[in-house]
Amino acid sequence: MSDIIKKLGAIVLAICYFPNPGMAQEATFSVIPEYPKEGDTIQLVYDIRSTPWKDATSVSANLTGYQDFQWVYDDLVFEKTDSAWVASYVVPDKMSLINLTFQADTVRDQGGEMTYSYLISGDGGRQVPGAKLGWGMLRTPHIVRGVPYVVDTAAYKTDAVLLMWVKYELQDYPQNRFKVLYAAASALKHMGTTEALGKLNTELAALDGMPDIGEDELVQVLQVYQDVLQDSAKASLVEARIRNEYPTGQYVTDQQRLADFKLVREAKTQAECARAAMDFVDKYPYTEKDRLFNEKHRISHIDAYWIIAVHTSMERDLDAFEHYVSKAEPYMALANIAYRAIYVPFEAQQLMDAAEILPYARVVMDRLNYYKDNFEREEYAQLYYSNAALFAKILVQNKLYDEAFVYAAAAQDKTEYQDADVNDTYVRVLEGQGKARELQTALEKSYALNQSSAYMLDLMKARYVTAHGSEAGYTAYLQGLKDATKSAELKEKVRQALINEAFAGFELYDQHGNLVRSADLKGKIIVLDYWASWCAPCKAAFPGMKLAVERFQDDENVLFFFIDTQERKDMKAYVTKYMEENNYPFTVLLDTDSKASKAAGVSAIPHKMVIGPDGRLRFSEVGYMGSASELADEISEMVRLLKAEE
């Protein structure tokens, strides 16, 4: 750059330091070797023995890097050694600076004033290009737009200090004068003095007037006019020059990509949106080099692919679905595709049955397998495992038990019998395969952890009766399986949840036309389940609630009501049919205008409440965790506690 850079030293008003392992952070964070270089496999050491969070049970870190003058990110998991928490990291080429933010259980540690940052050296011992610039910007996110906020505010520096690091960067690498332009301009604009702004405009005019300036350099000038000075007139002139001199260059290509993606956003119909998304991914295959521009302008291949996937699956266009989903990238596009195009129509809304959804599910799982088998990053495997149970369930319902076992076993390896839905699928697979011994083990392990579905409980009982000739001893058998620790945890959880608040009451008609008044039910324990026809978790909880209802079916002092709320139309006919078809012995109250639910404080559903004999609210719980047996035990324990008070 010109004379302005030579004069920056005179503007510096503060002293700054290099990130140095010999300073205050040494007791907590260090790097081996002490001065890391490109290509090194380094050890990141987090020693918290002298900190208040020394007993943390897990440590992870978010790594922010400055690589080839761009911010990049990674996540690291640390393992505990005898003296500290340690992780390995291979320093990529052109990585000039790394900064770590630690998470130790619930404690977030950003390194305070000193930060957890290291500058990277090249083979010649000199710092990698961008290291000093990145170090200056890292602590001035309030000055330079686009710099991540990953260090403590205590580490923030002034615009003058940022200019000092710009100067140091240019002393080592004078050829980087355009690459430091945005940071230098941001600092001078932040100063806001007539002298600083005058120098900045003079410098920009000189750079803009250079006869041999390249496209990348012109784009740097354009960004300063657009983002820093917000001078639309001068920005337009520079943009016109770029388009004229580089009509097939990166800038014009980027702007056309942005315009084409806007067609996806602005489409009026689902079909138009899908067609625009197809055209977009056909014309612009995903590439990592476009990532920063795409993120800045909210251009998303992830969105494009899920739009295509949902539309083609709903239209039953398997050929188009396979054509696009089989090459979907980045890999996180598959998370949205699996959820929106497979889980929602199959599980949540039941728009497609297992036979209909299977060919679409195979395409998605094949793509997930491709990532898992060909790339080593943990995220690829995690995406596979997080969807394995869903695909196993689809295969089970198609009676493809051997194929389902691969996915069900993978899901079980991760959940270790702690997920009732996974357990249910796994048990159905083993049952279908005729693996009696493994099936019995799975049933008993699931029950011990209170993670059984209603189907599993029925199967356990049927198998017991077959083996023993009757139900005699079955209750004692179940009690012998239960994990005492889990049972104690559940009881304590319920005890902690006990409240004593006023309840608004209700007057509602049930699905049979009978008026039910809460004021007429004093002296009884009332269990209320607020739900809606569109709420998948609400319906998923019904088998567990049925177990609870059956436990108290002979107790006239315990009543259950299922309050249908937040509906758009009268649901009486639907409710009556749904309860009959699913054999749910529920009394459903129709809160057609949702007034009773709102008066009770209900917003999110499913929402369960238990009203004591005195008419006061004693328990209130939102959501469903997935285990029918655990839900039934939880409701039973709530009732038991209230009965004990009488």
N, C-alpha and C positions, 0 to 999 in steps of 0.2 A: 504494500500500500504506500501512499505518498507521505508527505511531511507530517500528516496528522498522527501517524503511528510513531514517528520519531519523537513527537512531542508528548506522547502519552505518559512517559515517566514523570513529567513535570506536574501532571494532574493527580498522581497517586497521593492519597491522603491517609492511607492506613497501612499497617504492616500485616502481612499474610504469611502463612506457613504451608509447606508441603505436607501431605498426609504422610506420617512417619511412624513406623512401628516403635520407635523409641520414645514416643510421647505418652500422653495420659492414657491412651487407649490400650497400652501394652498389657496391662493387667487383665484385660478382658478379651481383646481380639489381636491375633497375630497371624502372619502368613509365613509359610515355609516353602521355598527359601525366602529370605527376608526381602529380597529385591526381585520380584517375579518378572519373567520375560515372556514374550510371545511364544507359544508352543509348550511352555512348561506345564507339567502336571503339579499343581500346588496343593498344599494342605492348608485349609482355612480352619483356624483353631479359635474356639470361643470358650474361654475359661471364666465360668461364673461362680467359682467356689467362694469368692469373697463378696458376692452380691446378695441382696435380699431374696432373689429368685434362684438361689443355688440349688434348690431341691426340685427344679423343673423336671417333668417327666418326658418332655419332648421339646426339640429345638428344630426350627426351620429358618430359612432366610430367603428374602427376596433380593436377588442380585440385579443391580442396575449397572449396565456397562455403556461406555462411549466407544463405539467401534466404527472406524472409518467415517467419523464425524456424524454418526447417527446414534441415537439412544436405543439400546436393546435390553431385553429383560430375560431373567431365568429364575427358576425356583430351585432351592437346594434343601435337601434333608440331611440333618446332622446326626451322627451316631455317637453315643456316649462311650468314652474311654475311661481309664482309671482317673485321669486328671482333668479332662475337659471334653467338650463336644467338638467333633471333627468332621469335616467333609472334604472330598477331593474335587478339584475343578481343573479342567484343561483350558488354559488361556488361548482363545482363538486368535488367528492372524488379524492384525490391524486393531485389536482391542487395546485401547490406550489407557483406560481407567476402569476400575471396578469399585462399586460401593455396595455394602451389605446393610440390610435392615433385618434384625433378628426378631423372631417370635419364639419366646420361651414360655410354653403354656399360654397364659393369658397376658403375659408382659410383652409389650412391643418396645424394642430397644433400637433407637436410631443413631446411637453413638454420641449424642450430645454435641458440644461445640467442636470436638475433635473429629467427629464422624468415623465411620468404619470404611475408609477409602484407601485405595492404593493406586499409584501411577505405575504403568507397565513400561518396561524397557525393551528395546529391540536388541538384536544380536550385537550391535556395536556399543551397547551400553547407554546410548542416548535414548531418552524417552520416545515412545511411539508418537507419530504425528497426531495431534489432537489432544494429547494427555493434559497439557497445561491449560488449553482452552476449555476442555471438559471440566477440569477441576475448578476453574473460575466460574463456569456456568452452573455447575452442580449446586453451588452455594448462593446463586442469584436467580432462583426460579421466579421470584417476584419482579424481576427486571426483564428476563429473556423469555418470551413466549415459547412454549413447547418444551421447556426444561422440566423434568419430573420433580415433583415435591417429595423427595425421599430422605432428606436430612432434617434434623431438628432446626427450628428457627434460630436456636442459639448459634448455629453454624453459618447463618446468613451473613453475607458481606455487602459492601457498598458498591455503587456503580464505578467508583474510582479503583477499587480493588479488582473488579472484573476487567477494567481496561489494562491494569498492570499485567494480568495473566494473558491477555491478548498480545501485549507487547512481548512477553516472554516466549509465547508460542511462535511469534514471527522472528524472533532472534534465532531460534533453532531452525525454523522452516519458513523462510521468507516467501517461498512459492505458494504458501497457504493464505495469501492476502485476501482472496475472495471468500475463503472458507471461514475467516474470522469476521467478515464484514457484518453479518447479522448481529453477532454478539456485541461488537464494538458500537454499531449503530444504536442498539437497544440501550447500552450504557449511556451514550451521549444524549439520546432522547430523554432518558430518565433524569439526567442532570438538569436538563431543561433551561440551561443558560443560553443567552444569545450567542456567546462565543462558541459553545459546544455545538449548537444547532447549525451555526454558520459553517463551522468546519465540516460537519457531516454533509451538508448540502453541497459544499464545494468539492468534497471528495467524491460524492456520488456523481456529480456532473462530470468530473474528470474521468472516472471509471466508465461511465456511460458513453463517453466520447472516444474511448479507445478504438482504433480502427480494427484491431485483430482480436477483439474480445469474443470468447466462445459462448456457446449456448448455456452451459452450466453457470458461467460467470454472469451472463445477462439475467438468468433466473434469480441469482443471488441479489442482484440490484433490484429486480422487480419485487422480490419478497420484502425488501426493506421499504420500498415505496408503499407497498400494499399494507403490510402488517405493522411496521414500526411508525412510519410517518403518516400513513393513511392518506396519501396524496394520490387521489384517483386520476387526476389529469396526467401526471408524470408516469404513473403506473400504466396507463393506457398507451402512452407513447412507447414505453419499453416493451410492452406486450406485443404491440403491432410490429415492432422491429424483430422480435423473436419469431413471430409467425411468418414474417416476410423472408428472413434469412435462413430459418430452419423449419420449413413447412412439414417435413417428415421427422422432426426431432422429438425428443422425449416430452418436451412441454406440450406441444400440440397433441401428441398422442395421449398424454395424461388428461388434457382438457376434453378431448373427444370421448375418452373412457368415462369421465365424469358426466358428460352430457348424455351418453347412452344409458348410464345407470339411472339417471333422473327419469328416464322413460319408464323404468320399473316402478319407481316411487309414485309417479304421476298417473299410472294406468287407472282407468275408470272401472274396469271389470276384472274378475279373477282370471278369465281367459287372456285378456290383454296383458295383465301383469305377468302371467306365466310365459306368454310368448316373448315379451320384452326380456324376461330373465333368461330364457333359452338363447335369444339372440346375443345377449350380453356375454354369457359364458362361452358361447361358440366363438365370438369375436375376440374375447379377452381371457384366455386360459389363465388360471391363477399362477402368479409368479411372486416369489418373495421380494424381488427388487421393487415391486410396486407397493409393498406393504405400507410404508410410511405415508405416501400420498393417499392411498386408499383410506387409511385410518383417519387422517386429517379431514378428509372430505366425506367420510361415512359411506364409502363405497364398500359393499360387503358381498363377497362371493358366498359367504355362509348364508346370508339372506336369500340370494338368488337361487341357491341349490334347494333350500327347503321349500321355497315357493314352487319351484318346478316339481319337487317330489310330492308335495301335497296335491297339487293340481292333477298330475298324471295318475296318481293312485286313486284319487276320487273319480277321475274319468275312466278308470280301469284300463289305462293305456300302459300296459306292462312294458312294451317295447321302448317307449319314450322314457319311462321310469328307469329302466335298466341302462339305456344309452347314457343318461346323465349321471345317475347316482353311482354307477360303476366307476366313474372317474372323478367323483366329487372331491374337491379340496379347497381350502386346507382341511385337515382331518377333523377339526372341530365342527365342520359343516355336518358331519355325520351325527353329532350329538343332537342337533336340531332336527335332522331328518328322522332319526330313530324315534324321537319324541313326537314330533308333529305328524309324521306320515305313517308311523307304526303304532306307537303307544296310544295316542289320542283316538284314532278310529277303531282300534281293536279293544283297548282296555277301558279308556275313559268314557267314550261316547258309544261304543259298541255298534259302530256303523258298518263294520266288516267283521265277519266271523273268522275263525282260525283258518279255514280252508281258503277263504278269499284273500286273507292277508299274507299267507305263507310265501307265495312267490316274490312278493315285494320285500318281505323280511329277509329272504335268502340273499337278495341283491345287497341289502344294507350290511348284513353280517359278513358276506364275502369281502366287501370293501373294508370293514373293520378288521377282519382277519389279515387282509393285505398289509395294513398298517402295523398290526401287532407282530406279524411274522417278518417284516422286512426292515423295520426301524427299531432302534433300541430305546428311544425315549420313553420314560415311564408313562407319559400322558397317553400314548397309543394303547398300551396295555390296559390302562385304567378305563378308557372309553369302551374297550371290548368287554371288560369284566362288569362294568356298570350296566350293560345292556344284555348280558348273557342270560339272566333270569327271564327277561321278557321273551327272548327267542326260544328258550327252553319251554316256556309255557305254550307258545304257539305250536311248537313241534309236538308237545304232549297231547294237545287237543286234536292234533292230526294223527295221533297214535304212532308217531315216529320216535319210539322210545330210545332206541340206540343212538340216534343222532342227537336227541334231546339230552341224553346223559352227558355228552361232552360239555354242553353249555351249563346244564344244571350243576354238574360237579365243579365247574370253574366258578360259578356264582357262590356255591357252598364253601369253597376254599377261602373266599374272601369274607363271607359273613359268619362262618363257623357256628351255624345254628342260632344266630342271634336275630334272624329275620324270618318271621312267620310265613310271609309270602314265598320266599325262596324255599323254605322248608316244605311247604305244600307242594310246590312244583317238583322238588327233589324226590319227595315221597311218591308222587304219582309216577315218576319215571321208574323208580325201583319196583313199584308195584307192577307196572306195565312190562318190565323186563323179567318179572318173576324171581327177583332176588330177595327171597324171604328173610334171610338173616340180616342183610344190609337194611332192608325195610324196617325191621323191628328195631334195630339200633337207631335209625334215623327218627323213628317215632318217639322213642324213649328219650333221646337226647333233646329233641325239640320240646317235649313236655317238661323235662327237667328245668329248662330255661324259660318255661312259660311262653313259648313261641310256637303255638300250634293253631292251625286253622280248624274250623268246625268239621271239615271233611276228615282231617287227621284224627280228631277226637272220636268221630263215629267209626273210623277204620280201626283205631286202637281197641275200641270196645268190641267190635265185631270179631276181631282176631282173638281177643281174650276169651270171648264166649265159645268160639270154635275150638280153642285149645283146651278149655276147662269144662266145657259142657254147660255152663251157666254163668250168671253174673256174680255169683258168690265170691267174695274176696276182691272184687274189682276196685272198690273204693280204697281199700287198704293198699292194693297194688299201686294205684296212682299216687297215693300219699307217700309211698316209699320211693317213688321216682323224683319227687319234687326237690329242687335245690333249695335248701333251707335259707341260704344267703339271699337268693332271689326273692323268696317269699317274705323275708324280713324287710328287704329293700322296698317291696311293694307296699307293705303295711306302713312303713315309715313315710313313704311318699304320700299315701292317702292321709295319714295323720297330719302331715305338714300342710296339706291342701285344705283342711277343714276351716270353714269360715262361718260367720253368723251375721247375715245381712238381710235387710228388708227385701221382699220379693213382690213385684207389682201385681201378680195374679193374672188370671185370664178367664174369659168366657168364650169358648170355641165349640163349633160343631165337629163331630167326628165323621168318618167316611160313610157312616150308616145313617147320618142325620140326627144323631143324639147330641144334645147340648151338654157340655161338660164345664162346670164352674169350679175353679180351684178353691173358692171359699167353702164349697160343700165337702171338701176332702180333708178338713182339719182332723188331726189325730192319725193321719196316715203318712207314710213316707212316699214321696212322689219322685220318680225318676223321669226326667224330661230329655228327649233327644231331638234337637232342632236340626232339620235336614231339608234338602230340596231335590227335585227330580234330576236336575242337571249336575248335582254334586257327586262326583265319583267317590271321594273318600267317605262321604256320608253313607252311600250304599255299601261300600266295602266294609263298613263297621257293623252292618246289620247282622251277619252271622254271629258275631260276638255278643251283640245285644240280644239276639234270640236265645243264646245260652243263658244269659242273665235272666231274661224273662222266664224261661223254663225253670230256673232254680227257685223262683219265688211264685210259681203259678198257683201254689196251694196256700199262699200267705195273703190273706185278704187285707192286711195292713201295709202291703207294699204294692204300689201301682206304677205302671209304665205307660207313658204317653209319648208318641212320636209326632212332633209338631212340624208339619209341612209349611215352609215359609219361603219368602223371596221368590215366589213364582210369578209368571207374567199372565197367567190365566187360571181359571178354576180347574183344579186338578183332581176333583172328586172321582171322576170315572177312571183316570189314570191310576190313582192311588189304590182304589179298590181292586183293579185288575192286577197291578204290580204285586200287591201283598198276597193275593190268591195264587198267582203263578209261581211265586217264590216260597210259598208256604211259610210266610211270616205271620205269626199270631199277634199282630200289633194293632193297637188302637191308635189310629192316626187322627190328629186334630188339624183342621184346615185353617191356617192363619192366612186367609186369602189376601188381606191388605198389609200383612206383616206388622200390624200395629202392636199386637200382643208381644211379638218377638222383640221389637224395638223397645217397648216399655220394660222388658226384662233385661235389656242391655245386650241383646244378641246382635252381632254384626257378622263376623266370620263364622262359617259353619264347616264341618259339624261342630255343634256346641252342646255339651251335655251338662245338665244341672240336676242336683238332688235337693229336694225341698223337705225339710224336717216336719215332724208332726205338728209343730207350732206355726207352720206356714212360712218359716223363714228360710232363706237360701243358705245351704250348708256346704255345697260343693258346686264349682263352676269350672269346666274344663273345655278347651277348644282343641279340635284336631283329633286325628286317629293315627296311632303308631303302627298298626298293621297286624297285631296278634289278637285273634278271636279269644283265645284262652286267657290272655292277660287282661283284655278289656272286661271279660266276664268276671274275672277275679277282682279287678279294681272296683267295679260296680258293687259286687258282693261285699267287699271290705268297707265301702262307704256305707252301705246299708247296715252292716254289722256294727260299725262305730255308732251310728245314730240309735240303733236299738239298745246299745249298751248304756246310752244316756237316759233311757226311759226309767 
